[in-house]
Amino acid sequence: MGYVGTKLTGNQYSKEKIDKVIIGIGSFENHGSHMPFGTDALISNILAEKVAERVEGLLVLPPVNYGFSSHYNNFPFVVSLSAETITTVIKEILLEVIRNGISKIIILNGHDGNIAPIEIAARTVKVMHPEVVIASLNDWWVAAGKLVPPDTFKVWNGLGHAGEGETSMGLALFPDLIEMEYARGVVPTLPEHVEVKWCFNELTNTGATGDPSVATADKGKLMEQAVIDVLVSFIKEMDQADWKLSKNF
């Protein structure tokens, strides 16, 4: 069984065999009119705690509640860190974990704007500490979309900011915070192979993309289980391999 760091005492820590940590990284930003501003951190942290219930020696660190979100600034309420700041925050958290003697670290990201900062911070720390293993699930929404049955979603394969998939996950994890009567989205037309950088008001006038109105808790539970199973399987496999990558040379 894992442990939630905010609830763990020094006495408990000294008696338990904790050898790895997981941390959720989110944001504080508009998620349409129907989802809470803290959606990204809520989802990543709740999933992290559920993962910790199924594996041994896993400490759940408090989530990072802010991220790089300036591309959402046209929709209140957004509190964004600069890309440089969130990269530094992630890097320093990783270094502090290592200083405390932990060399197995899992990052569970909940926000698109954090993907590049996580990559830069994690690779920088890995070069500094080659003996440390840093793993990251950068986009649970993409992983879940690939793992649930192909007919699960009705619109845009469940994708979107506060769209069908993310709203479904919210309905599964924190239904009391979702106001479905205000769920409105827009499905933007985007190039298929080349990514155009956008500010969010170029894609939607509702604060949401995709179609949150067709979200359900049942879809969210499928996504929740898929993400948890992927992470639990990964951690158990890495435990068996002593957290070493297999070499074919």
C-alpha positions as CSV (number, residue, x, y, z in Angstrom):
1,M,0.0,0.0,0.0
2,G,1.2,3.5,-0.8
3,Y,1.2,6.6,1.3
4,V,-0.1,10.1,0.9
5,G,2.7,12.4,1.9
6,T,0.6,15.2,3.3
7,K,-0.9,12.7,5.9
8,L,2.3,10.8,6.7
9,T,4.2,11.5,9.9
10,G,8.0,11.3,10.4
11,N,7.5,8.2,12.7
12,Q,5.5,6.4,10.0
13,Y,8.0,7.3,7.3
14,S,10.9,5.9,9.4
15,K,9.1,2.6,9.8
16,E,7.9,2.0,6.3
17,K,9.8,0.9,3.2
18,I,9.2,3.8,0.8
19,D,11.4,3.6,-2.2
20,K,9.5,5.6,-4.9
21,V,7.3,8.7,-5.3
22,I,4.6,9.9,-7.6
23,I,3.6,13.5,-8.1
24,G,0.7,15.0,-10.0
25,I,1.3,18.2,-11.9
26,G,-1.7,20.4,-12.8
27,S,-2.7,24.0,-13.4
28,F,-5.2,26.6,-12.3
29,E,-7.2,27.7,-15.3
30,N,-10.6,28.0,-16.9
31,H,-12.2,24.7,-17.8
32,G,-15.3,26.0,-19.5
33,S,-18.4,27.0,-17.5
34,H,-18.9,23.5,-16.1
35,M,-15.6,22.3,-14.6
36,P,-13.5,23.6,-11.7
37,F,-10.4,25.7,-12.3
38,G,-8.3,23.1,-10.4
39,T,-9.4,20.2,-12.7
40,D,-5.9,19.3,-13.9
41,A,-4.4,19.0,-10.4
42,L,-7.5,17.3,-9.0
43,I,-7.5,14.6,-11.7
44,S,-3.7,13.9,-11.5
45,N,-3.6,13.8,-7.7
46,I,-6.7,11.6,-7.3
47,L,-5.3,9.2,-9.8
48,A,-1.9,9.2,-8.1
49,E,-3.5,8.3,-4.8
50,K,-5.5,5.5,-6.4
51,V,-2.4,4.1,-8.0
52,A,-0.6,4.2,-4.6
53,E,-3.4,2.0,-3.1
54,R,-2.3,-0.9,-5.4
55,V,1.5,-0.9,-5.2
56,E,4.1,-1.2,-2.4
57,G,6.4,1.6,-1.2
58,L,4.9,4.5,-3.2
59,L,4.7,7.9,-1.6
60,V,2.3,10.4,-3.1
61,L,3.7,13.9,-3.0
62,P,1.4,17.0,-2.9
63,P,0.4,18.0,-6.5
64,V,1.7,21.1,-8.2
65,N,-1.4,23.2,-8.6
66,Y,0.0,25.7,-11.1
67,G,1.4,25.3,-14.6
68,F,2.2,27.0,-17.8
69,S,-1.3,28.2,-18.9
70,S,-0.8,31.6,-20.6
71,H,-2.4,30.3,-23.8
72,Y,-5.7,30.1,-21.9
73,N,-5.4,33.7,-20.5
74,N,-8.5,35.0,-22.4
75,F,-10.8,32.9,-20.2
76,P,-10.9,33.8,-16.5
77,F,-9.7,32.6,-14.1
78,V,-6.1,31.7,-15.1
79,V,-3.1,31.9,-12.8
80,S,-0.1,30.8,-15.0
81,L,3.5,30.4,-14.2
82,S,6.0,31.2,-16.9
83,A,7.5,28.3,-18.7
84,E,10.8,29.0,-17.1
85,T,9.3,29.1,-13.6
86,I,7.4,25.8,-13.8
87,T,10.4,24.1,-15.4
88,T,12.5,25.3,-12.4
89,V,9.8,24.2,-9.9
90,I,9.6,20.7,-11.4
91,K,13.4,20.4,-11.5
92,E,13.8,21.5,-7.9
93,I,11.1,19.1,-6.7
94,L,12.9,16.3,-8.5
95,L,16.2,17.3,-6.9
96,E,14.7,17.5,-3.5
97,V,13.2,14.0,-3.8
98,I,16.6,12.7,-4.8
99,R,18.3,14.5,-1.9
100,N,15.9,12.6,0.4
101,G,17.2,9.3,-0.9
102,I,14.5,8.4,-3.5
103,S,15.7,7.4,-6.9
104,K,12.4,6.2,-8.5
105,I,10.1,9.0,-9.5
106,I,6.8,9.0,-11.5
107,I,5.3,12.2,-12.8
108,L,1.6,12.2,-13.6
109,N,0.8,15.3,-15.7
110,G,-2.7,16.7,-16.0
111,H,-2.1,19.7,-18.3
112,D,-0.9,20.1,-21.9
113,G,1.1,23.2,-21.2
114,N,3.3,21.3,-18.7
115,I,4.5,18.7,-21.2
116,A,7.6,20.6,-22.4
117,P,8.6,21.9,-19.0
118,I,8.4,18.4,-17.6
119,E,10.6,17.1,-20.4
120,I,13.2,19.8,-19.9
121,A,13.3,19.4,-16.1
122,A,13.3,15.6,-16.1
123,R,16.0,15.3,-18.7
124,T,18.2,17.9,-17.0
125,V,17.9,16.1,-13.7
126,K,18.6,12.7,-15.4
127,V,21.8,14.1,-16.8
128,M,22.8,15.4,-13.4
129,H,21.8,12.0,-11.7
130,P,22.1,9.2,-14.2
131,E,21.4,6.6,-11.5
132,V,17.9,8.0,-11.0
133,V,14.8,6.8,-12.9
134,I,12.3,9.5,-13.8
135,A,9.1,8.3,-15.6
136,S,6.3,10.5,-16.9
137,L,2.8,10.0,-18.1
138,N,2.6,13.2,-20.0
139,D,-0.9,13.0,-21.3
140,W,-3.3,10.6,-19.5
141,W,-6.1,11.8,-21.8
142,V,-4.4,10.5,-24.9
143,A,-3.4,7.2,-23.2
144,A,-6.9,6.7,-21.9
145,G,-8.4,7.4,-25.3
146,K,-6.3,4.6,-26.8
147,L,-7.0,2.1,-24.1
148,V,-10.8,2.3,-23.7
149,P,-13.1,0.5,-26.1
150,P,-13.1,2.2,-29.5
151,D,-16.8,3.1,-29.4
152,T,-16.6,4.8,-26.0
153,F,-16.6,8.4,-27.3
154,K,-19.1,10.2,-29.5
155,V,-17.1,13.3,-30.5
156,W,-13.5,14.0,-31.5
157,N,-12.4,10.7,-29.9
158,G,-13.2,12.2,-26.5
159,L,-10.4,14.8,-26.8
160,G,-10.6,18.5,-26.0
161,H,-10.0,20.9,-23.1
162,A,-12.9,20.2,-20.7
163,G,-14.3,18.1,-23.5
164,E,-16.0,14.7,-23.5
165,G,-13.1,12.8,-22.1
166,E,-11.9,15.2,-19.4
167,T,-15.5,16.0,-18.3
168,S,-16.2,12.3,-18.1
169,M,-13.2,11.8,-15.9
170,G,-14.4,14.7,-13.7
171,L,-17.8,13.0,-13.4
172,A,-16.1,9.8,-12.3
173,L,-13.7,11.4,-9.8
174,F,-15.5,14.5,-8.4
175,P,-19.1,14.6,-9.7
176,D,-20.2,17.2,-7.1
177,L,-17.9,19.8,-8.7
178,I,-19.3,19.4,-12.3
179,E,-22.2,21.6,-13.5
180,M,-23.3,19.7,-16.6
181,E,-26.1,22.1,-17.4
182,Y,-23.4,24.6,-18.4
183,A,-21.4,22.2,-20.5
184,R,-20.8,23.7,-23.9
185,G,-17.9,23.1,-26.3
186,V,-16.6,23.7,-29.8
187,V,-14.9,21.2,-32.1
188,P,-12.2,23.2,-33.9
189,T,-10.8,22.3,-37.3
190,L,-7.1,21.7,-36.9
191,P,-4.4,20.4,-39.3
192,E,-3.9,16.6,-39.1
193,H,-0.1,16.3,-39.1
194,V,1.3,19.8,-38.5
195,E,0.7,21.4,-35.1
196,V,-0.3,25.1,-35.2
197,K,0.4,26.9,-32.0
198,W,-2.8,28.7,-30.7
199,C,-4.2,30.9,-28.1
200,F,-7.3,29.2,-26.8
201,N,-9.8,31.9,-27.8
202,E,-8.8,31.1,-31.4
203,L,-10.4,27.6,-31.0
204,T,-13.5,28.2,-28.8
205,N,-15.7,30.9,-27.3
206,T,-16.9,28.7,-24.5
207,G,-13.6,27.8,-22.7
208,A,-14.0,24.2,-23.8
209,T,-13.2,22.2,-26.9
210,G,-14.8,18.9,-27.9
211,D,-18.3,18.2,-26.7
212,P,-18.6,18.0,-22.9
213,S,-22.4,17.7,-23.1
214,V,-22.1,14.0,-24.0
215,A,-19.7,13.1,-21.1
216,T,-20.8,10.5,-18.6
217,A,-19.4,9.1,-15.4
218,D,-19.4,5.6,-17.0
219,K,-17.0,6.8,-19.7
220,G,-14.9,8.5,-17.0
221,K,-14.7,5.3,-15.0
222,L,-13.4,3.4,-18.0
223,M,-10.7,6.1,-18.5
224,E,-9.9,6.1,-14.8
225,Q,-9.4,2.4,-14.7
226,A,-7.3,2.4,-17.9
227,V,-4.9,5.1,-16.6
228,I,-4.6,3.4,-13.1
229,D,-4.0,0.0,-14.7
230,V,-1.3,1.3,-17.0
231,L,0.6,3.0,-14.1
232,V,0.2,0.1,-11.7
233,S,1.4,-2.4,-14.3
234,F,4.4,-0.1,-15.2
235,I,5.4,0.2,-11.5
236,K,5.1,-3.5,-10.8
237,E,7.1,-4.4,-13.9
238,M,9.8,-1.9,-13.0
239,D,9.9,-3.2,-9.4
240,Q,10.5,-6.7,-10.8
241,A,13.3,-5.3,-13.0
242,D,14.9,-3.4,-10.2
243,W,14.0,-0.2,-12.1
244,K,16.5,-1.0,-14.8
245,L,15.7,-0.8,-18.5
246,S,16.4,-4.0,-20.4
247,K,19.4,-3.8,-22.8
248,N,19.5,-5.4,-26.2
249,F,23.2,-4.7,-26.8
